Amino acid sequence: MSNYAGIEDMGSCTRDNLIAGPAERVVGLVELAPSQTLARGTVLGKVTSSGQCVPVDKSKEDGSEEVFAVLADNVTVGDESVSAEVYFSGEFAISALTFAEGSAAEDFADQARTLGIYFRATMGA
């Protein structure tokens, strides 16, 4: 409810600081592998055999060891794969990114840059 006649409160938005710069963000859809809960900002790799995405993991040798995209929204995947919106390019705050356990931004920064995905240290990061 608003204090002004004729103006309706449409809710609020909380910034998460994932977006770290003005580089063009190309958005698309990917298929996420079943049985995972992923946060917005998860850096994804694509498993070659299934074509499904999982968190990028430097210890793997199935295709998911290479950056493919950055997840745009929080997603919980049940027993079957689902489509999810991702960023195929853009500038992203390192502090807002998530990787598979044991992996970090510095493991993938050079490779991600070749895709137009840039990891940026930001103020307070």
NORBELTA-V895690 format. One line per field, one symbol per residue. phi: phi as a letter, one per 40 degrees, with the letter a starting at -180 (. if undefined). burial: I if it has 9 or more other C-alpha atoms within 8 Angstrom, else O. Layout:
# NORBELTA-V895690
phi=???
burial=???
This chain:
# NORBELTA-V895690
phi=.bcbcgbbcchabbcbgccbicddbcbabbccccfabbcdgccbbbcccbgccadcacccbbhccbcbabccacabbccbcbcacbbcahbbcdcbcbbddgbadccbdcccdccgbbcbcbdgc
burial=OOOOOOOOOOOOOOOOOIOIOOOOIOIOOIIIIIIOOOIIIIIIIIIIOOOIIIIIIIOOOOIIIIIIIIIIIIIOIOOOIIOIIIIIIIIIIIOIIIIIOOIIIOOIIOIIIOOIIIIIOIOOO
